[in-house]
Each structure stands twice: as structure tokens, then as C-alpha cells.
Amino acid sequence: MPRGKSTNDPSQRQLRVSEVLRKALSEILLRTEAADPELDGVPITVSEVRVSPDLRNATAYVLPLGGVNEAAVIAALQRNQRFLRGELARRVTLKYIPALSFEADASFEESARVDSLLRSPKVAQDLG
């Protein structure tokens, strides 16, 4: 094993497939009419897709614009995962299209929390 490489780090292939799936899924959610009213007219950001080592499962981290109705949008995406997987199959050339699952992306909230901590007076006095 190369020095500094953890066994949990994704391979180059996983990273490539993840990025291809993220771009295709973003395009599908932007341009395709879903049969679910929860998804109609809701802009959804796909910030990351993580693929399992065998490329059979993928988790998409998504966030509706402004975080409005987050739980309802995630549930609607889960309900429509077969449709979305079929659309991916039309756009992406892979031997197997992974099974999709969707989770809310908490990275924006975490980033805002860290930013507010860095701007707090207690931290500012240490920096000054």
C-alpha cells in the first residue's frame, strides 16, 4: 500500500464515476420533468456522489435551494430513484448503473457553523 494512503480512500475509478454521476444527475434534476409534484420547480443542488468500491451503490448528497422542504424533497427523490436511475442509464455509459440513495447535504451547514466560530469574539482575540 502506498505511503499515506488509507484503505478507506476512494480509488481514482470511484472518483471518476462519482463525478460523472454527479454531473449527469444534476442535469437530469435540472432539465427532466419528474412525475412527482414535490420535485416540480424545485432547484436541487447535487453537491457530491459517493460510489461504493464495487460501483454497485451510490449515495447522492443533495440540497434543495434554500433548504426549503428538505425532508420532503429527499423522500420524493427516494420514491423516484428507479426513474432517475433509468435516466442515468440513458446518459452515462457504465457496465452497471449503481443503485441510488439520497441524503441531505450537511456540508453547507457545517461550513456556516465553522465560519461563525472563526468570527466569534473569543477566537478574534486569539488572532489579534
Secondary structure as UniProt FT lines:
FT   TURN            3..4
FT   TURN            7..8
FT   HELIX           12..31
FT   TURN            37..41
FT   STRAND          44..51
FT   TURN            53..54
FT   STRAND          57..64
FT   HELIX           65..67
FT   TURN            68..69
FT   HELIX           70..79
FT   HELIX           81..91
FT   STRAND          99..104
FT   HELIX           107..118
FT   HELIX           121..127
//
